[in-house]
Amino acid sequence: MIRYNHIKKLLFKIDPERVHQGVERLLPLMAKCPITTNMFAKRSIFSDTVLEQELFGRKFYNPVGLAAGYDKDAKMLSFLPLLGFGFVEVGTVTPLPQKGNPKPRLFRHKQEESLQNAMGFNNSGMEAMAKRLERLTPFSIPIGVNIGKNKLTEPEQAIEDYAQLVQKLEGFADYIVVNISSPNTPGLRDLQNEAFIEELFTRLKKLSHRPILLKVAPDLKAQDAIALCKKAVEEGASGIIATNTSNDYSLVANPKPTGGISGKVLQKKSFALFEELAKELFGKTTLISVGGIDDADEVYKRIRAGASLVQVYTALIYNGPKLVYRLNQGLTKNLKRDGFNSITEAIGADRKQ
Ligand SMILES: Cc1cc2nc3c(=O)[nH]c(=O)nc-3n(C[C@H](O)[C@H](O)[C@H](O)COP(=O)(O)O)c2cc1C
């Protein structure tokens, strides 16, 4: 049997963005072939009713989702449920197509099982995204659409970008995520302030009844992140996603000069901020935890800390397509071992003690 570790040795000899582009072409083709779809479905989808929950008006068969940035253009969506995900977040999509930052802009830190990316919202824009999503709606699992402003949009016009995106894409999304936490669009993180959040959510909530969530950076001070997220919830946000990548370059031994760091080295930092947010916001809004998750115990820890859902990206690159099965299988074991009949009982268990 071919093991992912063998394939990974070969893939890791190739430039990471070229590998990603290859996968982006391959998966839609594989989705058309019943032999591969059956094989992946059998090996990757782990089902147990203990993992099921209702959120945002949809059923989530398991809490493990694909984080934003992997399927920026919703090109691989037809295949991704076959990797066992409970939900997928596409994007970040911007109103107009844009090329992103100059290459190379994606790097592996192999020893640290981490990545550093300075992609800069390379994507084919909201019109192309809407066409793809329209063809796939209604989709088998819940879909999040992660939205961002174009690089050339001035900060004063940023709200207009988010408003256009919501109007164009809300019909295809089970939830929408406002991304103002990417480190790769100049000035974007400066929008992580309460005045902007108030104006933004006031505007967006008038345009759509879909759940709109805010994604935050792990580099915010806890008190600032709490204030920002509280404000967002007050103004109608339906949830918080913590966290995006980090620009704390002390996390890796040989950092590149630009880009955000993800993966194993982000685990502690991301969880630390998530936990601070959960202490304040658990029970008041839906919390999604992302950053460095690579095993079932970590998923369980985040759920007990208050996450209704978790997301992964970098661990998928290092662990391969069996990752999601392993996470869900291990989580199920942990839930049953500790006497939970449903994941909903375990969400925030550590907050209730
Ligand atoms: C190559 C790459 C591209 C990403 N692009 C986006 C993006 O477009 N929008 C976004 O909100 N997050 C993006 N992210 C961040 C991830 O969604 C996630 O928040 C972060 O990587 C931490 O999770 P991980 O440690 O499991 O990778 C990207 C991450 C990587 C590695």
Ligand as a Chemical Component Dictionary entry (heavy atoms), coordinates in Angstrom:
data_LIG
# 
_chem_comp.id                   LIG 
_chem_comp.type                 NON-POLYMER 
_chem_comp.pdbx_formal_charge   0 
_chem_comp.three_letter_code    LIG 
# 
loop_
_chem_comp_atom.comp_id 
_chem_comp_atom.atom_id 
_chem_comp_atom.alt_atom_id 
_chem_comp_atom.type_symbol 
_chem_comp_atom.charge 
_chem_comp_atom.model_Cartn_x 
_chem_comp_atom.model_Cartn_y 
_chem_comp_atom.model_Cartn_z 
_chem_comp_atom.pdbx_ordinal 
LIG C1  C1  C 0 -1.009 28.770 2.448  1  
LIG C2  C2  C 0 -2.036 29.337 3.384  2  
LIG C3  C3  C 0 -2.983 30.222 2.902  3  
LIG C4  C4  C 0 -3.940 30.762 3.751  4  
LIG N1  N1  N 0 -4.879 31.613 3.254  5  
LIG C5  C5  C 0 -5.847 32.076 4.063  6  
LIG C6  C6  C 0 -6.870 32.900 3.543  7  
LIG O1  O1  O 0 -6.939 33.182 2.348  8  
LIG N2  N2  N 0 -7.810 33.380 4.422  9  
LIG C7  C7  C 0 -7.785 33.073 5.760  10 
LIG O2  O2  O 0 -8.673 33.522 6.498  11 
LIG N3  N3  N 0 -6.836 32.272 6.266  12 
LIG C8  C8  C 0 -5.875 31.773 5.452  13 
LIG N4  N4  N 0 -4.908 30.963 5.963  14 
LIG C9  C9  C 0 -4.905 30.681 7.428  15 
LIG C10 C10 C 0 -5.613 29.380 7.790  16 
LIG O3  O3  O 0 -6.976 29.430 7.454  17 
LIG C11 C11 C 0 -5.471 29.100 9.301  18 
LIG O4  O4  O 0 -6.155 30.113 10.018 19 
LIG C12 C12 C 0 -4.024 29.060 9.757  20 
LIG O5  O5  O 0 -3.200 28.452 8.790  21 
LIG C13 C13 C 0 -3.857 28.305 11.084 22 
LIG O6  O6  O 0 -4.279 26.964 10.945 23 
LIG P1  P1  P 0 -3.239 25.737 10.707 24 
LIG O7  O7  O 0 -2.146 25.881 11.732 25 
LIG O8  O8  O 0 -4.084 24.503 10.882 26 
LIG O9  O9  O 0 -2.717 25.887 9.334  27 
LIG C14 C14 C 0 -3.938 30.408 5.135  28 
LIG C15 C15 C 0 -2.989 29.504 5.608  29 
LIG C16 C16 C 0 -2.049 28.963 4.767  30 
LIG C17 C17 C 0 -1.043 27.981 5.309  31 
# 
loop_
_chem_comp_bond.comp_id 
_chem_comp_bond.atom_id_1 
_chem_comp_bond.atom_id_2 
_chem_comp_bond.value_order 
_chem_comp_bond.pdbx_ordinal 
LIG C1  C2  SING 1  
LIG C2  C3  SING 2  
LIG C2  C16 DOUB 3  
LIG C3  C4  DOUB 4  
LIG C4  N1  SING 5  
LIG C4  C14 SING 6  
LIG N1  C5  DOUB 7  
LIG C5  C6  SING 8  
LIG C5  C8  SING 9  
LIG C6  O1  DOUB 10 
LIG C6  N2  SING 11 
LIG N2  C7  SING 12 
LIG C7  O2  DOUB 13 
LIG C7  N3  SING 14 
LIG N3  C8  DOUB 15 
LIG C8  N4  SING 16 
LIG N4  C9  SING 17 
LIG N4  C14 SING 18 
LIG C9  C10 SING 19 
LIG C10 O3  SING 20 
LIG C10 C11 SING 21 
LIG C11 O4  SING 22 
LIG C11 C12 SING 23 
LIG C12 O5  SING 24 
LIG C12 C13 SING 25 
LIG C13 O6  SING 26 
LIG O6  P1  SING 27 
LIG P1  O7  DOUB 28 
LIG P1  O8  SING 29 
LIG P1  O9  SING 30 
LIG C14 C15 DOUB 31 
LIG C15 C16 SING 32 
LIG C16 C17 SING 33 
# 
